[in-house]
């Protein structure tokens, strides 16, 4: 039959009689009449079914964390629509009994940023999850934090809300429609039939950084997550970069209780100032002299005196080296100040600097 027109729909009662041996034996020659209800519903050949996945605000969305690993940050709503490939809606029998939303390959980076909470306290929990409270307003049943199933009368569309728990979260989402006639239709990203596991956030296949963030920073497509190429301020040959990858600067850091991002065109330098206001003029002079991007307001829960790491919260993230900050403290009995380093024959890079010690104000 053609795709449209000539639909044959009907029904009626029909004699289902005939030589049935048991009835012949029981009723001899006087067989009763058996009427059966018969109905039919024939349609033309429709195009195959498909599921279109549409994350809302996909082009610009990037994950944002709340204050800790246990609290959801921002969200992205993922909508799925069951339809025929020609755009026609499904028939009553073809509608979905449920849509299965499944998260996969979700990051579990420690903490919520590169230095917060401190590495010793950071937890490795899934960075993208289905949060119950945020999905309660939808006809959705959560099966753990990584699967959500729609429910209700046969339907052709459903949505689920994915929450971020980390500033650098990444993962994938897969949506499958289970139809009334038992078929399982795997969805794909609208506009990209090959992407059946949809990358969250929207990003290149070999990247964990949101495309929207890259565009907002004017980064070209050939910039890799592991790149570390800041040239400013200029220094010794071969010393480009500040030890922090583009991904680490995208995920960000905490300074004085607030999240900040690294500076992509300038080298970042981190200070834990345990002296206070008396050290500020020296830090300002140092900043002017070096032209570094100095982050001078770190707190003790943002950089530990024990390891001085500023990018210690890394499991599978794009990472090059363990990068350190420096800390400054008052030491009684000193005259002036001193930089304590592991090897006095080497220049005191942050990784080699144990501490910067200054005499107390009243010394």
C-alpha positions in Angstrom: 0.0 0.0 0.0 1.2 3.6 -0.5 2.4 5.5 2.5 -0.8 7.5 2.8 -4.4 6.8 1.9 -6.2 3.4 1.5 -6.0 2.8 5.2 -8.2 -0.3 5.9 -9.8 -0.2 9.3 -12.9 -2.3 10.3 -14.3 -5.3 12.2 -17.3 -7.5 12.8 -18.5 -10.9 14.0 -17.8 -13.8 11.8 -18.8 -17.5 11.9 -15.8 -19.4 13.2 -17.5 -22.8 12.5 -16.0 -25.7 10.8 -15.1 -29.3 11.4 -13.9 -29.2 15.0 -13.4 -32.9 16.2 -14.3 -32.4 19.8 -17.5 -30.4 19.0 -18.4 -33.0 16.4 -18.1 -35.8 19.0 -20.1 -33.8 21.7 -22.9 -32.4 19.6 -23.1 -35.0 16.8 -24.6 -33.5 13.7 -26.1 -30.4 15.4 -23.0 -28.2 15.6 -23.6 -24.8 17.3 -22.6 -21.6 15.6 -19.5 -19.9 16.9 -19.1 -16.2 16.2 -15.7 -14.5 16.6 -14.9 -10.8 16.9 -12.4 -9.9 14.1 -10.9 -6.5 13.6 -8.3 -5.1 11.3 -6.2 -2.0 11.0 -3.9 -1.9 7.9 -1.9 1.2 7.0 0.5 2.0 4.2 4.2 1.4 4.6 5.5 4.1 7.0 9.1 5.3 7.3 11.1 3.7 10.1 10.9 5.0 13.7 13.7 7.1 15.2 14.4 8.9 18.5 15.7 12.4 18.3 17.8 13.6 21.4 17.8 17.4 22.0 19.7 18.7 25.1 18.3 22.1 25.8 20.7 25.0 25.4 23.3 22.5 24.3 25.6 24.9 22.3 26.4 27.1 25.3 25.9 24.8 28.3 28.9 24.0 30.5 28.8 22.2 33.9 28.9 24.3 37.1 29.2 22.9 40.6 27.6 23.9 43.9 29.6 24.3 47.1 30.5 20.6 47.5 30.5 17.2 45.8 27.1 16.2 47.3 25.0 19.1 46.1 23.9 19.5 42.5 25.0 22.6 40.6 23.5 23.6 37.3 21.3 21.4 35.0 20.7 20.5 31.4 17.4 19.1 30.3 17.6 16.3 27.8 14.5 15.9 25.6 13.8 12.8 23.5 11.2 12.5 20.7 9.9 9.3 19.1 8.9 9.8 15.5 9.1 8.4 12.0 12.1 9.4 9.9 9.9 11.5 7.7 8.7 13.4 10.8 5.3 11.8 11.1 4.2 10.9 14.6 4.1 7.3 15.7 0.8 5.3 15.7 -0.9 4.4 18.9 0.8 1.0 18.9 4.1 2.5 18.1 4.2 5.1 20.9 6.7 4.6 23.7 5.8 2.7 26.9 8.9 4.4 28.3 12.1 6.2 27.4 15.3 5.0 29.1 17.8 7.8 29.8 21.2 6.3 30.7 24.4 8.2 31.7 27.7 6.6 30.8 31.4 7.3 30.9 30.9 9.9 33.5 33.9 11.6 35.1 34.7 11.1 38.8 37.3 13.8 39.3 38.2 14.4 43.0 36.5 17.5 44.5 34.7 20.2 42.5 37.7 22.2 41.2 41.5 21.7 40.8 42.3 22.8 44.4 39.0 22.5 46.3 38.4 20.8 48.6 42.0 19.9 49.4 43.1 16.6 47.8 43.2 14.8 51.2 39.5 15.6 51.6 38.2 15.5 48.0 35.7 12.7 47.1 35.5 10.8 43.8 31.8 10.8 43.1 30.0 10.9 39.7 30.2 14.4 38.3 26.9 14.1 36.3 23.8 12.6 37.9 20.1 12.4 37.8 19.0 14.3 41.0 15.7 13.1 42.4 14.5 16.5 43.7 15.1 18.1 40.3 13.3 15.4 38.3 10.3 15.1 40.7 8.2 17.4 38.6 8.6 15.2 35.6 7.0 11.8 34.9 10.4 10.1 35.6 11.5 7.2 37.8 15.1 7.2 38.9 16.9 3.9 38.9 20.1 5.0 40.7 21.8 8.3 39.8 22.7 7.2 36.3 19.4 6.0 34.9 16.0 7.6 34.6 12.9 6.0 33.0 9.8 7.9 31.8 6.4 6.4 32.7 2.6 7.0 32.1 0.3 6.5 29.2 1.9 5.7 25.8 3.8 8.8 24.8 6.0 10.1 22.0 8.3 12.5 24.0 10.0 12.6 27.4 12.6 14.7 29.2 15.1 14.1 32.0 17.2 16.6 33.9 21.0 16.0 34.3 22.7 17.8 37.1 26.4 18.8 37.3 28.5 18.2 40.5 31.8 19.4 39.2 33.1 22.5 37.2 34.9 20.1 34.9 32.3 17.3 34.5 32.0 15.3 31.4 30.0 12.2 30.3 27.6 10.8 27.8 23.9 10.2 27.7 22.0 7.5 25.7 18.2 7.4 25.2 16.2 4.3 24.2 12.5 4.3 23.5 10.6 1.0 24.3 7.5 0.9 22.0 4.1 -0.6 22.6 4.9 -3.4 20.1 8.2 -4.3 21.9 10.8 -2.5 19.8 13.8 -0.7 21.3 14.7 2.4 19.3 18.1 3.9 20.2 18.2 7.7 19.9 20.8 10.0 18.3 21.7 13.6 18.7 19.6 15.9 16.5 21.7 16.7 13.4 24.2 13.9 14.1 23.0 10.4 13.5 26.4 8.9 14.4 26.2 10.3 17.9 24.0 7.8 19.7 25.9 8.4 23.0 25.5 12.1 23.2 28.5 13.9 24.7 27.8 16.2 27.7 28.8 19.0 27.6 28.8 19.6 23.9 32.5 19.0 23.0 34.9 17.5 20.5 35.3 13.7 20.6 38.8 14.0 22.0 38.1 16.8 24.5 36.5 17.2 27.9 36.1 21.0 27.5 32.7 22.5 26.5 32.7 23.9 23.0 30.8 26.9 24.2 33.5 27.8 26.7 36.2 27.5 24.0 34.2 29.8 21.7 33.8 32.4 24.5 37.6 32.4 25.0 38.3 32.7 21.3 40.2 29.4 21.3 40.8 27.7 17.9 39.6 24.2 17.3 43.2 22.8 17.3 43.7 23.8 21.0 44.1 20.6 22.9 43.0 19.9 26.5 46.6 19.3 27.5 48.1 22.4 25.9 50.1 24.7 28.2 51.7 27.5 26.1 51.4 30.8 27.8 54.3 33.0 26.7 53.6 36.0 29.0 55.5 37.1 30.9 58.5 36.0 28.8 61.2 34.1 30.6 64.0 31.7 29.9 64.0 29.8 26.6 61.9 26.7 26.8 59.9 28.0 29.8 56.6 28.7 28.1 53.5 27.7 30.0 52.7 27.7 33.7 52.3 24.0 34.4 48.5 24.2 34.2 46.7 22.6 31.2 43.9 24.3 29.3 41.5 21.8 30.9 42.7 22.6 34.4 42.3 26.4 33.8 38.8 25.7 32.4 37.8 23.6 35.4 39.2 26.3 37.7 40.4 27.0 41.2 39.1 28.4 44.4 40.6 31.6 45.8 39.2 33.3 49.0 36.1 31.1 48.8 35.2 31.9 45.2 35.8 30.0 42.0 38.2 31.5 39.5 39.5 30.3 36.1 43.1 30.2 35.1 44.4 32.9 32.7 45.0 31.4 29.2 47.3 34.1 27.9 49.3 34.7 31.0 51.2 32.6 33.6 49.3 32.0 36.8 51.1 32.1 40.2 49.4 31.2 43.5 50.2 32.4 47.0 49.0 31.4 50.4 49.6 34.5 52.5 49.6 33.5 56.2 51.2 36.9 57.2 48.3 39.1 56.2 48.3 42.8 55.4 52.0 43.3 56.2 52.9 41.1 53.2 50.6 42.8 50.7 53.0 45.6 49.6 55.6 43.1 48.8 53.2 40.9 46.8 52.0 44.0 44.8 55.7 44.8 44.0 56.3 41.2 43.0 53.2 41.3 40.7 54.3 44.5 39.0 57.8 43.4 38.6 57.1 39.9 37.2 53.9 40.7 35.3 52.6 37.2 36.4 48.9 36.7 37.1 49.2 36.5 40.8 46.5 34.9 42.9 47.4 36.1 46.4 44.2 35.4 48.4 44.2 31.7 48.8 43.0 30.3 52.1 44.3 27.3 54.0 41.4 25.1 52.8 42.4 25.9 49.2 46.1 25.2 49.4 47.8 23.0 52.0 51.1 23.9 53.5 52.0 20.2 53.4 52.0 19.8 49.6 51.3 23.3 48.2 49.5 21.7 45.2 47.1 23.9 43.2 46.0 21.1 40.8 46.0 18.1 43.0 42.4 17.1 42.3 43.0 15.1 39.2 42.3 11.5 38.3 41.7 11.1 34.6 41.8 14.8 33.7 44.2 16.2 31.1 47.2 16.9 33.3 50.9 17.6 32.7 52.7 18.2 36.0 51.9 18.7 39.7 51.9 22.5 40.0 52.6 24.3 43.3 51.9 27.6 44.9 54.1 29.2 47.6 53.2 30.1 51.1 54.4 33.0 53.3 54.6 33.0 57.1 56.0 35.0 60.0 58.9 33.3 61.9 59.9 34.6 65.3 63.6 35.3 65.8 64.3 36.2 62.2 66.0 39.3 61.0 64.5 40.2 57.6 63.3 37.2 55.6 64.4 34.1 53.7 63.2 31.7 51.0 63.5 28.1 52.1 64.1 25.8 49.2 64.9 22.1 48.8 68.2 22.7 47.0 69.9 26.0 47.3 71.9 25.4 44.1 68.7 25.6 41.9 66.5 28.5 41.1 63.5 28.5 43.5 60.7 27.5 41.3 57.4 27.0 43.2 57.8 23.3 43.3 61.2 23.6 45.1 60.1 26.3 47.5 59.3 25.1 51.0 58.3 28.5 52.3 58.9 32.2 52.3 59.7 33.4 55.9 59.4 37.0 57.1 60.3 38.5 60.5 57.3 39.6 62.5 56.3 43.3 62.4 57.6 44.0 65.9 60.9 42.1 65.5 
